[in-house]
């Protein structure tokens, strides 16, 4: 799975950069392993960057499975913001579907087309935006 996770402690932010080809096979399992690992900190805000994808083939069923998993894993965490940056139309649309599926979560998911908007929303100071390609 072409997902690179990085913890930016000084920003209290988990950055997930998604690149290359993204397909159904192994997608949910990747998140399950990560979200259920003992070192996973549910209190961090999250920024998913989907701008570097070359191929995106994720089905509605996979999005629903991921949402169900997220609702299960994150049911006892509150106030966390998850920002998704998706400039391509299909990637943006699938992530908006995910946002709708997790609407009852104690956390908030927002989908953005521009990195600057996402960074502002999760509270990254503007003088740090260049690090994220904004």
C-alpha positions as CSV (number, residue, x, y, z in Angstrom):
1,X,0.0,0.0,0.0
2,X,1.5,3.4,-1.0
3,X,0.7,5.2,2.3
4,X,3.4,6.8,4.3
5,X,2.5,7.8,7.9
6,X,4.5,10.4,9.8
7,X,3.9,11.9,13.2
8,X,4.6,15.6,13.6
9,X,4.6,15.8,17.3
10,X,5.2,19.6,17.5
11,X,2.0,20.1,15.5
12,X,0.1,17.3,17.2
13,X,-0.6,16.0,13.7
14,X,-0.4,12.6,11.9
15,X,0.4,13.1,8.2
16,X,-0.5,10.3,5.8
17,X,0.8,10.8,2.3
18,X,-0.8,8.5,-0.3
19,X,1.0,8.1,-3.6
20,X,1.2,5.8,-6.6
21,X,-1.7,3.3,-7.3
22,X,-4.4,2.9,-4.7
23,X,-6.7,-0.1,-5.1
24,X,-9.2,-2.1,-3.1
25,X,-6.9,-5.0,-2.3
26,X,-5.3,-4.5,1.1
27,X,-6.6,-1.0,1.6
28,X,-8.8,-1.6,4.7
29,X,-6.2,-4.1,6.1
30,X,-3.5,-1.4,6.0
31,X,-5.6,0.9,8.0
32,X,-6.7,-1.8,10.4
33,X,-3.1,-2.7,11.2
34,X,-2.1,0.9,11.7
35,X,-5.2,2.0,13.7
36,X,-5.0,-1.0,16.0
37,X,-1.2,-0.9,16.6
38,X,-0.3,-0.2,20.2
39,X,1.6,3.0,19.2
40,X,-1.4,4.5,17.5
41,X,-2.4,7.8,19.2
42,X,-6.1,8.5,18.7
43,X,-5.8,12.0,20.0
44,X,-3.8,13.4,17.1
45,X,-5.4,15.4,14.3
46,X,-4.9,13.8,10.9
47,X,-4.0,15.1,7.4
48,X,-4.4,12.7,4.5
49,X,-2.7,14.0,1.3
50,X,-4.0,12.2,-1.8
51,X,-2.4,14.7,-4.3
52,X,0.3,12.3,-5.5
53,X,-1.9,9.4,-6.7
54,X,-1.3,8.0,-10.2
55,X,-4.2,5.5,-10.1
56,X,-7.3,5.4,-7.8
57,X,-9.7,2.4,-7.9
58,X,-11.5,2.2,-4.6
59,X,-15.0,0.8,-4.6
60,X,-18.0,2.0,-2.6
61,X,-18.0,-1.3,-0.6
62,X,-14.3,-0.7,0.4
63,X,-15.1,2.9,1.5
64,X,-18.0,1.6,3.6
65,X,-15.8,-1.1,5.1
66,X,-13.1,1.5,6.0
67,X,-15.8,3.8,7.5
68,X,-17.2,0.9,9.6
69,X,-13.7,0.1,10.9
70,X,-13.0,3.8,11.6
71,X,-16.2,4.1,13.6
72,X,-15.3,1.1,15.6
73,X,-11.7,2.1,16.3
74,X,-12.4,5.8,17.0
75,X,-15.6,5.5,19.0
76,X,-14.0,6.5,22.2
77,X,-11.9,9.5,20.9
78,X,-13.5,12.9,20.6
79,X,-12.6,16.2,19.1
80,X,-10.1,15.0,16.6
81,X,-10.0,16.6,13.2
82,X,-9.3,14.6,10.0
83,X,-8.5,16.7,6.9
84,X,-8.4,15.1,3.5
85,X,-6.7,16.8,0.6
86,X,-8.0,15.4,-2.8
87,X,-7.6,17.6,-5.9
88,X,-8.7,15.0,-8.4
89,X,-12.5,14.8,-8.9
90,X,-12.9,11.0,-8.3
91,X,-10.7,11.0,-5.3
92,X,-12.5,14.0,-3.9
93,X,-15.9,12.3,-4.5
94,X,-14.9,9.0,-2.8
95,X,-13.5,10.9,0.2
96,X,-16.8,12.9,0.5
97,X,-18.6,9.6,0.5
98,X,-16.3,8.4,3.3
99,X,-17.1,11.7,5.2
100,X,-20.8,10.9,4.9
101,X,-20.3,7.3,6.1
102,X,-18.4,8.5,9.3
103,X,-20.7,11.4,10.0
104,X,-21.8,9.9,13.3
105,X,-18.2,9.6,14.6
106,X,-17.1,11.7,17.6
107,X,-14.4,13.0,15.3
108,X,-14.8,15.5,12.4
109,X,-13.8,14.7,8.8
110,X,-13.5,17.4,6.2
111,X,-12.5,17.0,2.5
112,X,-10.6,19.8,0.8
113,X,-9.2,20.4,-2.7
114,X,-6.5,22.7,-1.6
115,X,-3.7,21.9,0.9
116,X,-3.8,25.5,2.4
117,X,-7.5,25.1,3.3
118,X,-6.8,21.8,5.0
119,X,-3.8,23.1,6.9
120,X,-5.8,26.1,8.1
121,X,-8.6,23.8,9.3
122,X,-6.4,21.5,11.4
123,X,-4.5,24.4,12.9
124,X,-1.1,24.3,11.2
125,X,0.5,27.7,11.5
126,X,0.8,29.5,8.2
127,X,4.5,29.8,8.4
128,X,4.7,26.0,8.2
129,X,2.5,25.5,5.1
130,X,5.5,25.4,2.7
131,X,6.6,22.1,4.3
132,X,3.4,20.6,3.0
133,X,3.6,22.0,-0.5
134,X,0.9,24.6,0.1
